[in-house]
Amino acid sequence: MKKTIKSKPPRRRLFLNARVIDPSQNMDIHADVLVERGKIAQIGKGLPRDSSQADSKVFDCKGHVLAPGLVDMRVFIGEPGGEHRETIKSASKAAAAGGVTSIIMMPDTAPVIDDVALVEFVRQTANEKSRVNIRPTAALSRGQNGTEMTEFGLLRDAGAVAFTDGERTVADAQMMRRALTYARDFDALIIAATRDESLGGGVMNAGLNATRLGLPGIPREAEVIPLERDIRLVAMTKGRYHAATLSTSDSVEVVAAAKARGLDVTAGVAIANLTLNENDIGPYRTFFRVSPPLRHEDDRLAMVEGVRSGAIDVVCSNHNPQDDDTKRHPFAEAADGAVGLETLLAASLRLYHTEDIPLMRVLECMTTAPAQRLGLERGTLKTGSPADMVLFDPDEPWVLREQDLRSRSKNSAFEGARFQGRVLKTIVAGRTVFSRDV
């Protein structure tokens, strides 16, 4: 029997003996969580059991962390057109295994998600095949050509949660100005990649490592210049703007200054840029060719400080599956991108274990913050909200093996990595979509 996220949830589920962490309520307590008909009904100690109903279940969390399910704000999926890399179904399996209960899908498909029919296709396919919530974004420009805007109003009404040209940066300043103005009238969010292709045509961070490896570099200015331009356009238009994935210390300073001016600006960072640096590339390891590129350790530390201080709002997987035909090439010829749905939580817990960022803040950047920015009723355990949750052991050690990845593509920057912290159970609308026997 086919299960979908729209199927009828269990009547009653009680999660006992959990460490409940909910950033939306600044909550970190040992308590029980009662779920009724797919929604959070009550959080407290000593909640009564009720086994009188056939579909009433009780689960002992054994003191592990129970938190809102992760909301991954930047996920690339091949379907339609690139199903050999990733399908909606396979991405949902990977997400569930990683504790991600809501995927924000980028429009970089073939064809590009730039009309109502394609938004509806993604939503319908997700409804039929996905274990988790999948919400599509729509292209900011037709065909992501950067010159002609899409129909924001119609696309938003069809279910698009934001507008973005995905991996592509809008080069035309007038086009970006119009998009921010038009989106403002619909209270819509513009998500932007910030990479000047005329400066950023290289394959890794510009610097001594690139010179030593004989590879063309991407200077930090390739990110900062389009970001500064966009911030000035936000000030001009009063639009809503999110910088998708930043990677340099200068970018953190630009965003912090914009927020100090009261502009409606937020920013994200990919987990790879938060936990890895250019030295990890080693001997031309193409799984570490990502966009933005892995930067100098000083930039990585600046991103960590940006998350801790609040200058950076969102941590995302930047999940971008690539198959062997595009990844197993010489470094300069390989495609950008790495899978990340299954390792987002585990990799982020590195920052908690090193005491760089408190656990509450780590979770906030992957739950409450992206949900609020997108206007989604997710990323929270408030009473009456959908029971999207992740149960994880923050201390369990494990090693990522390629054969264990559920993504259709296997290009992980964390292959063979040692992690501390593992997902035990993922729940969407009160229904278990992933469970690992312990």
Secondary structure, 3 states (H helix, E strand, C coil): CCCCCCCCCCCEEEEEEEEEEEHHHCEEEEEEEEEECCEEEEEECCCCCCCCCCCEEEEECCCCEEEECEEEEEECCCCCCCCCCCCHHHHHHHHHHCCEEEEEECCCCCCCCCCHHHHHHHHHHHHHHCCCEEEECEECEHHHCCCCECCHHHHHHHCCCCEECCCCCCCCHHHHHHHHHHHHHCCCEEEECCCCCCCCCCCEECCHHHHHHCCCEECCHHHHHHHHHHHHHHHHHCCEEEECCCCCHHHHHHHHHHHHCCCCEEEEEEHHHHHCCHHHHCCCCHHHCCCCCCCCHHHHHHHHHHHHHCCCCEEECCECCCCHHHHCCCHHHCCCCEECCCCHHHHHHHHHHCCCCCHHHHHHCCCHHHHHHHCCCCCCCCCCCECCEEEEEEEEEEECCHHHCCCCCCCECCCCCEEEEEEEEEEECCEEEEECCC
